[in-house]
């Protein structure tokens, strides 16, 4: 189990945005949640470009949200009940986010010399 708030900043190439990986919580009934993000700045404020959250289930990572502050965009795979537990899943959105994440992770690996 990763301690909440623990993060790593990967900045191996000055030509690309650093990547921040952080444990942000737990999803009841599923597992730990981590965030992987690029951050830019606008008027001195940090801006997610993007920030994706993944739930870890049995060693596999499943995207559960996507946020891009520059586009004012927030997409969540789960609808939560009044207790904050997942109630419904948008499988089409999760498939879309999975395709995006697979491409993005390849780019991050290439750009940050992680291969």
Jmol script that loads the backbone (N, CA, C; Angstrom):
load data "model"
ATOM      1  N   UNK A   1       0.844  -1.183   0.000  1.00  0.00           N
ATOM      2  CA  UNK A   1       0.000   0.000   0.000  1.00  0.00           C
ATOM      3  C   UNK A   1       0.892   1.250   0.000  1.00  0.00           C
ATOM      4  N   UNK A   2       0.589   2.179  -0.842  1.00  0.00           N
ATOM      5  CA  UNK A   2       1.325   3.435  -0.948  1.00  0.00           C
ATOM      6  C   UNK A   2       0.697   4.441   0.002  1.00  0.00           C
ATOM      7  N   UNK A   3       1.538   5.205   0.698  1.00  0.00           N
ATOM      8  CA  UNK A   3       1.017   6.215   1.621  1.00  0.00           C
ATOM      9  C   UNK A   3       0.426   7.387   0.833  1.00  0.00           C
ATOM     10  N   UNK A   4      -0.767   7.811   1.234  1.00  0.00           N
ATOM     11  CA  UNK A   4      -1.441   8.915   0.554  1.00  0.00           C
ATOM     12  C   UNK A   4      -0.592  10.174   0.638  1.00  0.00           C
ATOM     13  N   UNK A   5      -0.527  10.927  -0.453  1.00  0.00           N
ATOM     14  CA  UNK A   5       0.236  12.164  -0.503  1.00  0.00           C
ATOM     15  C   UNK A   5       1.664  11.971  -0.969  1.00  0.00           C
ATOM     16  N   UNK A   6       2.132  10.725  -1.026  1.00  0.00           N
ATOM     17  CA  UNK A   6       3.474  10.445  -1.523  1.00  0.00           C
ATOM     18  C   UNK A   6       3.464  10.684  -3.034  1.00  0.00           C
ATOM     19  N   UNK A   7       4.494  11.383  -3.522  1.00  0.00           N
ATOM     20  CA  UNK A   7       4.527  11.660  -4.954  1.00  0.00           C
ATOM     21  C   UNK A   7       5.948  11.584  -5.484  1.00  0.00           C
ATOM     22  N   UNK A   8       6.052  11.489  -6.797  1.00  0.00           N
ATOM     23  CA  UNK A   8       7.335  11.517  -7.490  1.00  0.00           C
ATOM     24  C   UNK A   8       7.197  12.471  -8.665  1.00  0.00           C
ATOM     25  N   UNK A   9       8.250  13.231  -8.908  1.00  0.00           N
ATOM     26  CA  UNK A   9       8.299  14.140 -10.057  1.00  0.00           C
ATOM     27  C   UNK A   9       9.373  13.593 -10.994  1.00  0.00           C
ATOM     28  N   UNK A  10       8.987  13.343 -12.227  1.00  0.00           N
ATOM     29  CA  UNK A  10       9.910  12.809 -13.226  1.00  0.00           C
ATOM     30  C   UNK A  10      10.217  13.922 -14.214  1.00  0.00           C
ATOM     31  N   UNK A  11      11.477  14.328 -14.246  1.00  0.00           N
ATOM     32  CA  UNK A  11      11.894  15.457 -15.088  1.00  0.00           C
ATOM     33  C   UNK A  11      13.254  15.135 -15.697  1.00  0.00           C
ATOM     34  N   UNK A  12      13.277  14.139 -16.585  1.00  0.00           N
ATOM     35  CA  UNK A  12      14.524  13.671 -17.177  1.00  0.00           C
ATOM     36  C   UNK A  12      14.888  14.372 -18.475  1.00  0.00           C
ATOM     37  N   UNK A  13      14.018  15.240 -18.979  1.00  0.00           N
ATOM     38  CA  UNK A  13      14.269  15.879 -20.264  1.00  0.00           C
ATOM     39  C   UNK A  13      13.730  17.306 -20.217  1.00  0.00           C
ATOM     40  N   UNK A  14      14.621  18.314 -20.291  1.00  0.00           N
ATOM     41  CA  UNK A  14      14.177  19.707 -20.181  1.00  0.00           C
ATOM     42  C   UNK A  14      13.307  20.178 -21.344  1.00  0.00           C
ATOM     43  N   UNK A  15      13.227  19.395 -22.410  1.00  0.00           N
ATOM     44  CA  UNK A  15      12.421  19.776 -23.569  1.00  0.00           C
ATOM     45  C   UNK A  15      10.945  19.419 -23.424  1.00  0.00           C
ATOM     46  N   UNK A  16      10.606  18.674 -22.363  1.00  0.00           N
ATOM     47  CA  UNK A  16       9.225  18.234 -22.158  1.00  0.00           C
ATOM     48  C   UNK A  16       8.768  18.550 -20.743  1.00  0.00           C
ATOM     49  N   UNK A  17       7.443  18.624 -20.579  1.00  0.00           N
ATOM     50  CA  UNK A  17       6.872  18.893 -19.259  1.00  0.00           C
ATOM     51  C   UNK A  17       7.184  17.738 -18.308  1.00  0.00           C
ATOM     52  N   UNK A  18       7.555  18.047 -17.056  1.00  0.00           N
ATOM     53  CA  UNK A  18       7.734  16.983 -16.063  1.00  0.00           C
ATOM     54  C   UNK A  18       6.415  16.251 -15.819  1.00  0.00           C
ATOM     55  N   UNK A  19       6.525  15.056 -15.285  1.00  0.00           N
ATOM     56  CA  UNK A  19       5.365  14.238 -14.950  1.00  0.00           C
ATOM     57  C   UNK A  19       5.336  14.077 -13.433  1.00  0.00           C
ATOM     58  N   UNK A  20       4.155  14.240 -12.843  1.00  0.00           N
ATOM     59  CA  UNK A  20       3.993  14.062 -11.400  1.00  0.00           C
ATOM     60  C   UNK A  20       3.084  12.854 -11.176  1.00  0.00           C
ATOM     61  N   UNK A  21       3.552  11.918 -10.343  1.00  0.00           N
ATOM     62  CA  UNK A  21       2.787  10.723  -9.983  1.00  0.00           C
ATOM     63  C   UNK A  21       2.544  10.793  -8.479  1.00  0.00           C
ATOM     64  N   UNK A  22       1.271  10.662  -8.068  1.00  0.00           N
ATOM     65  CA  UNK A  22       0.935  10.821  -6.652  1.00  0.00           C
ATOM     66  C   UNK A  22      -0.196   9.878  -6.253  1.00  0.00           C
ATOM     67  N   UNK A  23      -0.083   9.332  -5.047  1.00  0.00           N
ATOM     68  CA  UNK A  23      -1.212   8.579  -4.488  1.00  0.00           C
ATOM     69  C   UNK A  23      -2.183   9.597  -3.920  1.00  0.00           C
ATOM     70  N   UNK A  24      -3.438   9.532  -4.364  1.00  0.00           N
ATOM     71  CA  UNK A  24      -4.424  10.535  -3.946  1.00  0.00           C
ATOM     72  C   UNK A  24      -5.559   9.974  -3.108  1.00  0.00           C
ATOM     73  N   UNK A  25      -5.653   8.649  -2.959  1.00  0.00           N
ATOM     74  CA  UNK A  25      -6.730   8.108  -2.131  1.00  0.00           C
ATOM     75  C   UNK A  25      -7.015   6.657  -2.426  1.00  0.00           C
ATOM     76  N   UNK A  26      -8.207   6.233  -2.029  1.00  0.00           N
ATOM     77  CA  UNK A  26      -8.688   4.870  -2.259  1.00  0.00           C
ATOM     78  C   UNK A  26     -10.106   4.935  -2.798  1.00  0.00           C
ATOM     79  N   UNK A  27     -10.446   3.989  -3.650  1.00  0.00           N
ATOM     80  CA  UNK A  27     -11.804   3.874  -4.162  1.00  0.00           C
ATOM     81  C   UNK A  27     -12.441   2.673  -3.474  1.00  0.00           C
ATOM     82  N   UNK A  28     -13.418   2.906  -2.604  1.00  0.00           N
ATOM     83  CA  UNK A  28     -14.029   1.812  -1.840  1.00  0.00           C
ATOM     84  C   UNK A  28     -14.472   0.652  -2.733  1.00  0.00           C
ATOM     85  N   UNK A  29     -14.036  -0.533  -2.363  1.00  0.00           N
ATOM     86  CA  UNK A  29     -14.403  -1.724  -3.109  1.00  0.00           C
ATOM     87  C   UNK A  29     -13.511  -2.012  -4.303  1.00  0.00           C
ATOM     88  N   UNK A  30     -12.548  -1.119  -4.576  1.00  0.00           N
ATOM     89  CA  UNK A  30     -11.674  -1.304  -5.733  1.00  0.00           C
ATOM     90  C   UNK A  30     -10.207  -1.319  -5.328  1.00  0.00           C
ATOM     91  N   UNK A  31      -9.643  -0.171  -4.968  1.00  0.00           N
ATOM     92  CA  UNK A  31      -8.229  -0.122  -4.611  1.00  0.00           C
ATOM     93  C   UNK A  31      -7.709   1.293  -4.523  1.00  0.00           C
ATOM     94  N   UNK A  32      -6.378   1.385  -4.503  1.00  0.00           N
ATOM     95  CA  UNK A  32      -5.705   2.676  -4.390  1.00  0.00           C
ATOM     96  C   UNK A  32      -5.891   3.496  -5.665  1.00  0.00           C
ATOM     97  N   UNK A  33      -5.898   4.817  -5.497  1.00  0.00           N
ATOM     98  CA  UNK A  33      -6.002   5.733  -6.632  1.00  0.00           C
ATOM     99  C   UNK A  33      -4.699   6.504  -6.743  1.00  0.00           C
ATOM    100  N   UNK A  34      -4.132   6.522  -7.957  1.00  0.00           N
ATOM    101  CA  UNK A  34      -2.972   7.363  -8.210  1.00  0.00           C
ATOM    102  C   UNK A  34      -3.321   8.371  -9.299  1.00  0.00           C
ATOM    103  N   UNK A  35      -2.635   9.495  -9.240  1.00  0.00           N
ATOM    104  CA  UNK A  35      -2.775  10.552 -10.237  1.00  0.00           C
ATOM    105  C   UNK A  35      -1.476  10.618 -11.028  1.00  0.00           C
ATOM    106  N   UNK A  36      -1.589  10.760 -12.335  1.00  0.00           N
ATOM    107  CA  UNK A  36      -0.447  11.013 -13.204  1.00  0.00           C
ATOM    108  C   UNK A  36      -0.780  12.285 -13.958  1.00  0.00           C
ATOM    109  N   UNK A  37       0.131  13.268 -13.875  1.00  0.00           N
ATOM    110  CA  UNK A  37      -0.224  14.585 -14.419  1.00  0.00           C
ATOM    111  C   UNK A  37       0.975  15.333 -14.981  1.00  0.00           C
ATOM    112  N   UNK A  38       0.662  16.160 -15.965  1.00  0.00           N
ATOM    113  CA  UNK A  38       1.530  17.242 -16.418  1.00  0.00           C
ATOM    114  C   UNK A  38       0.904  18.511 -15.865  1.00  0.00           C
ATOM    115  N   UNK A  39       1.722  19.444 -15.397  1.00  0.00           N
ATOM    116  CA  UNK A  39       1.191  20.717 -14.924  1.00  0.00           C
ATOM    117  C   UNK A  39       1.888  21.863 -15.635  1.00  0.00           C
ATOM    118  N   UNK A  40       1.083  22.792 -16.138  1.00  0.00           N
ATOM    119  CA  UNK A  40       1.582  24.047 -16.654  1.00  0.00           C
ATOM    120  C   UNK A  40       1.192  25.141 -15.680  1.00  0.00           C
ATOM    121  N   UNK A  41       1.410  26.385 -16.078  1.00  0.00           N
ATOM    122  CA  UNK A  41       1.003  27.509 -15.225  1.00  0.00           C
ATOM    123  C   UNK A  41       0.273  28.540 -16.061  1.00  0.00           C
ATOM    124  N   UNK A  42      -0.727  29.139 -15.444  1.00  0.00           N
ATOM    125  CA  UNK A  42      -1.459  30.240 -16.053  1.00  0.00           C
ATOM    126  C   UNK A  42      -1.700  31.263 -14.961  1.00  0.00           C
ATOM    127  N   UNK A  43      -1.226  32.468 -15.171  1.00  0.00           N
ATOM    128  CA  UNK A  43      -1.337  33.535 -14.171  1.00  0.00           C
ATOM    129  C   UNK A  43      -0.811  33.083 -12.810  1.00  0.00           C
ATOM    130  N   UNK A  44       0.244  32.270 -12.820  1.00  0.00           N
ATOM    131  CA  UNK A  44       0.860  31.800 -11.589  1.00  0.00           C
ATOM    132  C   UNK A  44       0.190  30.598 -10.950  1.00  0.00           C
ATOM    133  N   UNK A  45      -0.932  30.153 -11.502  1.00  0.00           N
ATOM    134  CA  UNK A  45      -1.658  29.014 -10.934  1.00  0.00           C
ATOM    135  C   UNK A  45      -1.302  27.726 -11.678  1.00  0.00           C
ATOM    136  N   UNK A  46      -1.145  26.605 -10.947  1.00  0.00           N
ATOM    137  CA  UNK A  46      -0.892  25.332 -11.629  1.00  0.00           C
ATOM    138  C   UNK A  46      -2.131  24.886 -12.406  1.00  0.00           C
ATOM    139  N   UNK A  47      -1.890  24.373 -13.604  1.00  0.00           N
ATOM    140  CA  UNK A  47      -2.972  23.928 -14.485  1.00  0.00           C
ATOM    141  C   UNK A  47      -2.685  22.498 -14.939  1.00  0.00           C
ATOM    142  N   UNK A  48      -3.630  21.597 -14.707  1.00  0.00           N
ATOM    143  CA  UNK A  48      -3.489  20.210 -15.151  1.00  0.00           C
ATOM    144  C   UNK A  48      -3.562  20.163 -16.672  1.00  0.00           C
ATOM    145  N   UNK A  49      -2.597  19.448 -17.287  1.00  0.00           N
ATOM    146  CA  UNK A  49      -2.533  19.413 -18.747  1.00  0.00           C
ATOM    147  C   UNK A  49      -2.001  18.072 -19.250  1.00  0.00           C
ATOM    148  N   UNK A  50      -2.628  16.964 -19.074  1.00  0.00           N
ATOM    149  CA  UNK A  50      -3.809  16.686 -18.268  1.00  0.00           C
ATOM    150  C   UNK A  50      -3.423  16.094 -16.918  1.00  0.00           C
ATOM    151  N   UNK A  51      -4.431  15.727 -16.156  1.00  0.00           N
ATOM    152  CA  UNK A  51      -4.293  14.961 -14.914  1.00  0.00           C
ATOM    153  C   UNK A  51      -5.254  13.787 -15.047  1.00  0.00           C
ATOM    154  N   UNK A  52      -4.707  12.582 -14.984  1.00  0.00           N
ATOM    155  CA  UNK A  52      -5.547  11.383 -15.032  1.00  0.00           C
ATOM    156  C   UNK A  52      -5.406  10.643 -13.718  1.00  0.00           C
ATOM    157  N   UNK A  53      -6.520  10.097 -13.238  1.00  0.00           N
ATOM    158  CA  UNK A  53      -6.486   9.250 -12.055  1.00  0.00           C
ATOM    159  C   UNK A  53      -6.761   7.817 -12.487  1.00  0.00           C
ATOM    160  N   UNK A  54      -6.045   6.901 -11.815  1.00  0.00           N
ATOM    161  CA  UNK A  54      -6.156   5.471 -12.095  1.00  0.00           C
ATOM    162  C   UNK A  54      -6.413   4.738 -10.790  1.00  0.00           C
ATOM    163  N   UNK A  55      -7.259   3.714 -10.832  1.00  0.00           N
ATOM    164  CA  UNK A  55      -7.443   2.841  -9.673  1.00  0.00           C
ATOM    165  C   UNK A  55      -6.621   1.579  -9.952  1.00  0.00           C
ATOM    166  N   UNK A  56      -5.915   1.112  -8.915  1.00  0.00           N
ATOM    167  CA  UNK A  56      -5.078  -0.077  -9.037  1.00  0.00           C
ATOM    168  C   UNK A  56      -5.863  -1.267  -8.489  1.00  0.00           C
ATOM    169  N   UNK A  57      -6.125  -2.236  -9.364  1.00  0.00           N
ATOM    170  CA  UNK A  57      -6.880  -3.433  -8.980  1.00  0.00           C
ATOM    171  C   UNK A  57      -6.057  -4.650  -9.399  1.00  0.00           C
ATOM    172  N   UNK A  58      -5.586  -5.401  -8.416  1.00  0.00           N
ATOM    173  CA  UNK A  58      -4.821  -6.612  -8.717  1.00  0.00           C
ATOM    174  C   UNK A  58      -3.591  -6.364  -9.561  1.00  0.00           C
ATOM    175  N   UNK A  59      -2.944  -5.218  -9.396  1.00  0.00           N
ATOM    176  CA  UNK A  59      -1.748  -4.891 -10.156  1.00  0.00           C
ATOM    177  C   UNK A  59      -2.013  -4.251 -11.507  1.00  0.00           C
ATOM    178  N   UNK A  60      -3.273  -4.156 -11.910  1.00  0.00           N
ATOM    179  CA  UNK A  60      -3.634  -3.492 -13.165  1.00  0.00           C
ATOM    180  C   UNK A  60      -4.130  -2.082 -12.865  1.00  0.00           C
ATOM    181  N   UNK A  61      -3.897  -1.171 -13.798  1.00  0.00           N
ATOM    182  CA  UNK A  61      -4.281   0.235 -13.640  1.00  0.00           C
ATOM    183  C   UNK A  61      -5.443   0.543 -14.579  1.00  0.00           C
ATOM    184  N   UNK A  62      -6.517   1.078 -14.013  1.00  0.00           N
ATOM    185  CA  UNK A  62      -7.707   1.412 -14.792  1.00  0.00           C
ATOM    186  C   UNK A  62      -7.977   2.908 -14.676  1.00  0.00           C
ATOM    187  N   UNK A  63      -8.079   3.622 -15.815  1.00  0.00           N
ATOM    188  CA  UNK A  63      -8.362   5.056 -15.738  1.00  0.00           C
ATOM    189  C   UNK A  63      -9.769   5.303 -15.209  1.00  0.00           C
ATOM    190  N   UNK A  64      -9.863   6.262 -14.279  1.00  0.00           N
ATOM    191  CA  UNK A  64     -11.183   6.590 -13.730  1.00  0.00           C
ATOM    192  C   UNK A  64     -11.536   8.065 -13.887  1.00  0.00           C
ATOM    193  N   UNK A  65     -10.546   8.906 -14.243  1.00  0.00           N
ATOM    194  CA  UNK A  65     -10.894  10.308 -14.491  1.00  0.00           C
ATOM    195  C   UNK A  65      -9.838  10.978 -15.358  1.00  0.00           C
ATOM    196  N   UNK A  66     -10.267  12.043 -16.009  1.00  0.00           N
ATOM    197  CA  UNK A  66      -9.413  12.859 -16.868  1.00  0.00           C
ATOM    198  C   UNK A  66      -9.767  14.312 -16.612  1.00  0.00           C
ATOM    199  N   UNK A  67      -8.735  15.150 -16.421  1.00  0.00           N
ATOM    200  CA  UNK A  67      -8.973  16.581 -16.226  1.00  0.00           C
ATOM    201  C   UNK A  67      -7.954  17.372 -17.034  1.00  0.00           C
ATOM    202  N   UNK A  68      -8.434  18.391 -17.745  1.00  0.00           N
ATOM    203  CA  UNK A  68      -7.570  19.340 -18.430  1.00  0.00           C
ATOM    204  C   UNK A  68      -8.079  20.730 -18.089  1.00  0.00           C
ATOM    205  N   UNK A  69      -7.317  21.442 -17.254  1.00  0.00           N
ATOM    206  CA  UNK A  69      -7.754  22.759 -16.791  1.00  0.00           C
ATOM    207  C   UNK A  69      -7.795  23.793 -17.907  1.00  0.00           C
ATOM    208  N   UNK A  70      -6.910  23.672 -18.896  1.00  0.00           N
ATOM    209  CA  UNK A  70      -6.903  24.642 -19.993  1.00  0.00           C
ATOM    210  C   UNK A  70      -8.181  24.550 -20.827  1.00  0.00           C
ATOM    211  N   UNK A  71      -8.765  23.364 -20.884  1.00  0.00           N
ATOM    212  CA  UNK A  71      -9.997  23.155 -21.651  1.00  0.00           C
ATOM    213  C   UNK A  71     -11.241  23.161 -20.776  1.00  0.00           C
ATOM    214  N   UNK A  72     -11.059  23.394 -19.460  1.00  0.00           N
ATOM    215  CA  UNK A  72     -12.176  23.334 -18.491  1.00  0.00           C
ATOM    216  C   UNK A  72     -12.922  22.008 -18.647  1.00  0.00           C
ATOM    217  N   UNK A  73     -12.157  20.926 -18.707  1.00  0.00           N
ATOM    218  CA  UNK A  73     -12.737  19.613 -18.968  1.00  0.00           C
ATOM    219  C   UNK A  73     -12.481  18.670 -17.798  1.00  0.00           C
ATOM    220  N   UNK A  74     -13.529  18.017 -17.332  1.00  0.00           N
ATOM    221  CA  UNK A  74     -13.452  16.991 -16.288  1.00  0.00           C
ATOM    222  C   UNK A  74     -14.336  15.833 -16.713  1.00  0.00           C
ATOM    223  N   UNK A  75     -13.763  14.637 -16.769  1.00  0.00           N
ATOM    224  CA  UNK A  75     -14.519  13.441 -17.135  1.00  0.00           C
ATOM    225  C   UNK A  75     -14.296  12.378 -16.066  1.00  0.00           C
ATOM    226  N   UNK A  76     -15.374  11.807 -15.553  1.00  0.00           N
ATOM    227  CA  UNK A  76     -15.299  10.785 -14.517  1.00  0.00           C
ATOM    228  C   UNK A  76     -15.996   9.520 -14.984  1.00  0.00           C
ATOM    229  N   UNK A  77     -15.321   8.395 -14.836  1.00  0.00           N
ATOM    230  CA  UNK A  77     -15.849   7.102 -15.258  1.00  0.00           C
ATOM    231  C   UNK A  77     -16.975   6.638 -14.341  1.00  0.00           C
ATOM    232  N   UNK A  78     -16.833   6.896 -13.037  1.00  0.00           N
ATOM    233  CA  UNK A  78     -17.812   6.417 -12.064  1.00  0.00           C
ATOM    234  C   UNK A  78     -18.814   7.490 -11.679  1.00  0.00           C
ATOM    235  N   UNK A  79     -20.049   7.068 -11.457  1.00  0.00           N
ATOM    236  CA  UNK A  79     -21.042   7.864 -10.744  1.00  0.00           C
ATOM    237  C   UNK A  79     -21.014   7.333  -9.320  1.00  0.00           C
ATOM    238  N   UNK A  80     -20.904   8.233  -8.336  1.00  0.00           N
ATOM    239  CA  UNK A  80     -20.795   7.817  -6.942  1.00  0.00           C
ATOM    240  C   UNK A  80     -22.129   7.953  -6.222  1.00  0.00           C
ATOM    241  N   UNK A  81     -22.354   7.074  -5.243  1.00  0.00           N
ATOM    242  CA  UNK A  81     -23.571   7.173  -4.434  1.00  0.00           C
ATOM    243  C   UNK A  81     -23.367   8.199  -3.321  1.00  0.00           C
ATOM    244  N   UNK A  82     -24.353   8.342  -2.447  1.00  0.00           N
ATOM    245  CA  UNK A  82     -24.297   9.360  -1.397  1.00  0.00           C
ATOM    246  C   UNK A  82     -23.187   9.106  -0.377  1.00  0.00           C
ATOM    247  N   UNK A  83     -22.610   7.903  -0.359  1.00  0.00           N
ATOM    248  CA  UNK A  83     -21.507   7.585   0.550  1.00  0.00           C
ATOM    249  C   UNK A  83     -20.148   7.685  -0.139  1.00  0.00           C
ATOM    250  N   UNK A  84     -20.149   8.086  -1.409  1.00  0.00           N
ATOM    251  CA  UNK A  84     -18.905   8.198  -2.154  1.00  0.00           C
ATOM    252  C   UNK A  84     -18.418   6.888  -2.741  1.00  0.00           C
ATOM    253  N   UNK A  85     -19.288   5.889  -2.777  1.00  0.00           N
ATOM    254  CA  UNK A  85     -18.930   4.598  -3.349  1.00  0.00           C
ATOM    255  C   UNK A  85     -19.392   4.541  -4.804  1.00  0.00           C
ATOM    256  N   UNK A  86     -18.596   3.865  -5.671  1.00  0.00           N
ATOM    257  CA  UNK A  86     -18.981   3.754  -7.077  1.00  0.00           C
ATOM    258  C   UNK A  86     -20.334   3.078  -7.239  1.00  0.00           C
ATOM    259  N   UNK A  87     -21.171   3.699  -8.066  1.00  0.00           N
ATOM    260  CA  UNK A  87     -22.522   3.188  -8.283  1.00  0.00           C
ATOM    261  C   UNK A  87     -22.693   2.692  -9.720  1.00  0.00           C
ATOM    262  N   UNK A  88     -22.250   3.501 -10.661  1.00  0.00           N
ATOM    263  CA  UNK A  88     -22.359   3.160 -12.080  1.00  0.00           C
ATOM    264  C   UNK A  88     -21.017   3.439 -12.736  1.00  0.00           C
ATOM    265  N   UNK A  89     -20.740   2.701 -13.810  1.00  0.00           N
ATOM    266  CA  UNK A  89     -19.512   2.907 -14.559  1.00  0.00           C
ATOM    267  C   UNK A  89     -19.865   3.207 -16.014  1.00  0.00           C
ATOM    268  N   UNK A  90     -19.196   4.210 -16.567  1.00  0.00           N
ATOM    269  CA  UNK A  90     -19.361   4.562 -17.971  1.00  0.00           C
ATOM    270  C   UNK A  90     -18.274   3.810 -18.737  1.00  0.00           C
ATOM    271  N   UNK A  91     -18.616   2.631 -19.257  1.00  0.00           N
ATOM    272  CA  UNK A  91     -17.631   1.764 -19.905  1.00  0.00           C
ATOM    273  C   UNK A  91     -17.088   2.362 -21.199  1.00  0.00           C
ATOM    274  N   UNK A  92     -17.917   3.093 -21.915  1.00  0.00           N
ATOM    275  CA  UNK A  92     -17.455   3.729 -23.156  1.00  0.00           C
ATOM    276  C   UNK A  92     -16.394   4.774 -22.839  1.00  0.00           C
ATOM    277  N   UNK A  93     -16.640   5.602 -21.824  1.00  0.00           N
ATOM    278  CA  UNK A  93     -15.646   6.599 -21.426  1.00  0.00           C
ATOM    279  C   UNK A  93     -14.376   5.911 -20.944  1.00  0.00           C
ATOM    280  N   UNK A  94     -14.510   4.847 -20.164  1.00  0.00           N
ATOM    281  CA  UNK A  94     -13.316   4.162 -19.671  1.00  0.00           C
ATOM    282  C   UNK A  94     -12.501   3.591 -20.828  1.00  0.00           C
ATOM    283  N   UNK A  95     -13.150   3.053 -21.845  1.00  0.00           N
ATOM    284  CA  UNK A  95     -12.434   2.550 -23.021  1.00  0.00           C
ATOM    285  C   UNK A  95     -11.695   3.682 -23.724  1.00  0.00           C
ATOM    286  N   UNK A  96     -12.351   4.829 -23.872  1.00  0.00           N
ATOM    287  CA  UNK A  96     -11.724   5.993 -24.507  1.00  0.00           C
ATOM    288  C   UNK A  96     -10.507   6.448 -23.694  1.00  0.00           C
ATOM    289  N   UNK A  97     -10.673   6.564 -22.374  1.00  0.00           N
ATOM    290  CA  UNK A  97      -9.568   7.002 -21.517  1.00  0.00           C
ATOM    291  C   UNK A  97      -8.429   5.989 -21.513  1.00  0.00           C
ATOM    292  N   UNK A  98      -8.754   4.706 -21.625  1.00  0.00           N
ATOM    293  CA  UNK A  98      -7.716   3.672 -21.690  1.00  0.00           C
ATOM    294  C   UNK A  98      -6.874   3.839 -22.944  1.00  0.00           C
ATOM    295  N   UNK A  99      -7.523   4.068 -24.083  1.00  0.00           N
ATOM    296  CA  UNK A  99      -6.777   4.287 -25.333  1.00  0.00           C
ATOM    297  C   UNK A  99      -5.889   5.521 -25.215  1.00  0.00           C
ATOM    298  N   UNK A 100      -6.450   6.619 -24.689  1.00  0.00           N
ATOM    299  CA  UNK A 100      -5.660   7.836 -24.518  1.00  0.00           C
ATOM    300  C   UNK A 100      -4.482   7.576 -23.583  1.00  0.00           C
ATOM    301  N   UNK A 101      -4.743   6.922 -22.435  1.00  0.00           N
ATOM    302  CA  UNK A 101      -3.694   6.675 -21.440  1.00  0.00           C
ATOM    303  C   UNK A 101      -2.576   5.804 -22.011  1.00  0.00           C
ATOM    304  N   UNK A 102      -2.923   4.786 -22.777  1.00  0.00           N
ATOM    305  CA  UNK A 102      -1.893   3.931 -23.378  1.00  0.00           C
ATOM    306  C   UNK A 102      -0.971   4.740 -24.279  1.00  0.00           C
ATOM    307  N   UNK A 103      -1.544   5.614 -25.092  1.00  0.00           N
ATOM    308  CA  UNK A 103      -0.753   6.473 -25.974  1.00  0.00           C
ATOM    309  C   UNK A 103       0.073   7.473 -25.155  1.00  0.00           C
ATOM    310  N   UNK A 104      -0.552   8.091 -24.154  1.00  0.00           N
ATOM    311  CA  UNK A 104       0.120   9.085 -23.318  1.00  0.00           C
ATOM    312  C   UNK A 104       1.284   8.452 -22.545  1.00  0.00           C
ATOM    313  N   UNK A 105       1.087   7.246 -21.995  1.00  0.00           N
ATOM    314  CA  UNK A 105       2.162   6.582 -21.245  1.00  0.00           C
ATOM    315  C   UNK A 105       3.348   6.270 -22.150  1.00  0.00           C
ATOM    316  N   UNK A 106       3.077   5.881 -23.404  1.00  0.00           N
ATOM    317  CA  UNK A 106       4.164   5.640 -24.353  1.00  0.00           C
ATOM    318  C   UNK A 106       4.924   6.934 -24.608  1.00  0.00           C
ATOM    319  N   UNK A 107       4.196   8.035 -24.799  1.00  0.00           N
ATOM    320  CA  UNK A 107       4.850   9.326 -25.014  1.00  0.00           C
ATOM    321  C   UNK A 107       5.686   9.731 -23.807  1.00  0.00           C
ATOM    322  N   UNK A 108       5.138   9.560 -22.604  1.00  0.00           N
ATOM    323  CA  UNK A 108       5.881   9.912 -21.389  1.00  0.00           C
ATOM    324  C   UNK A 108       7.161   9.082 -21.302  1.00  0.00           C
ATOM    325  N   UNK A 109       7.052   7.781 -21.547  1.00  0.00           N
ATOM    326  CA  UNK A 109       8.234   6.913 -21.493  1.00  0.00           C
ATOM    327  C   UNK A 109       9.291   7.377 -22.491  1.00  0.00           C
ATOM    328  N   UNK A 110       8.872   7.710 -23.708  1.00  0.00           N
ATOM    329  CA  UNK A 110       9.808   8.188 -24.728  1.00  0.00           C
ATOM    330  C   UNK A 110      10.401   9.541 -24.347  1.00  0.00           C
ATOM    331  N   UNK A 111       9.563  10.476 -23.944  1.00  0.00           N
ATOM    332  CA  UNK A 111      10.009  11.838 -23.652  1.00  0.00           C
ATOM    333  C   UNK A 111      10.882  11.927 -22.404  1.00  0.00           C
ATOM    334  N   UNK A 112      10.609  11.093 -21.416  1.00  0.00           N
ATOM    335  CA  UNK A 112      11.360  11.141 -20.157  1.00  0.00           C
ATOM    336  C   UNK A 112      12.463  10.071 -20.094  1.00  0.00           C
ATOM    337  N   UNK A 113      12.744   9.451 -21.228  1.00  0.00           N
ATOM    338  CA  UNK A 113      13.813   8.445 -21.318  1.00  0.00           C
ATOM    339  C   UNK A 113      13.625   7.322 -20.299  1.00  0.00           C
ATOM    340  N   UNK A 114      12.410   6.780 -20.228  1.00  0.00           N
ATOM    341  CA  UNK A 114      12.098   5.713 -19.278  1.00  0.00           C
ATOM    342  C   UNK A 114      12.139   4.331 -19.925  1.00  0.00           C
ATOM    343  N   UNK A 115      12.481   4.285 -21.201  1.00  0.00           N
ATOM    344  CA  UNK A 115      12.501   2.991 -21.914  1.00  0.00           C
ATOM    345  C   UNK A 115      13.752   2.209 -21.586  1.00  0.00           C
TER     346      UNK A 115
END
end "model"
wireframe off; spacefill off
backbone 0.3
color backbone group
